[in-house]
């Protein structure tokens, strides 16, 4: 998925842990993040997020960097 700013964002759900892995790439720089575990309702709601929704999500503190 591409955002309106041109950043590439790929999101993979983990249904058993109710988390998402978010991979971003912009200008050759790659980053990988993981959300903190969510409630079932919140997880189901976030499954419909667009790339721009995920870009906004990355402005919160509800995730951490994966190395």
FENSULSUL-V509321 format. One record per residue. N is the residue number from 1. RES is the residue in one letter. SS is DSSP state (h for helix, s for strand, l for the rest). Layout:
# FENSULSUL-V509321
n->(N & N)
res->(RES & RES)
ss->(SS & SS)
This chain:
# FENSULSUL-V509321
n->(1 & 2 & 3 & 4 & 5 & 6 & 7 & 8 & 9 & 10 & 11 & 12 & 13 & 14 & 15 & 16 & 17 & 18 & 19 & 20 & 21 & 22 & 23 & 24 & 25 & 26 & 27 & 28 & 29 & 30 & 31 & 32 & 33 & 34 & 35 & 36 & 37 & 38 & 39 & 40 & 41 & 42 & 43 & 44 & 45 & 46 & 47 & 48 & 49 & 50 & 51 & 52 & 53 & 54 & 55 & 56 & 57 & 58 & 59 & 60 & 61 & 62 & 63 & 64 & 65 & 66 & 67)
res->(X & X & X & X & X & X & X & X & X & X & X & X & X & X & X & X & X & X & X & X & X & X & X & X & X & X & X & X & X & X & X & X & X & X & X & X & X & X & X & X & X & X & X & X & X & X & X & X & X & X & X & X & X & X & X & X & X & X & X & X & X & X & X & X & X & X & X)
ss->(l & s & l & l & l & l & l & s & s & s & s & s & s & s & l & l & l & l & s & s & s & s & s & s & s & s & l & l & s & s & s & s & s & s & s & l & l & l & l & h & h & h & h & h & h & h & l & l & l & l & h & h & h & h & h & h & h & l & l & l & l & l & s & s & s & l & l)
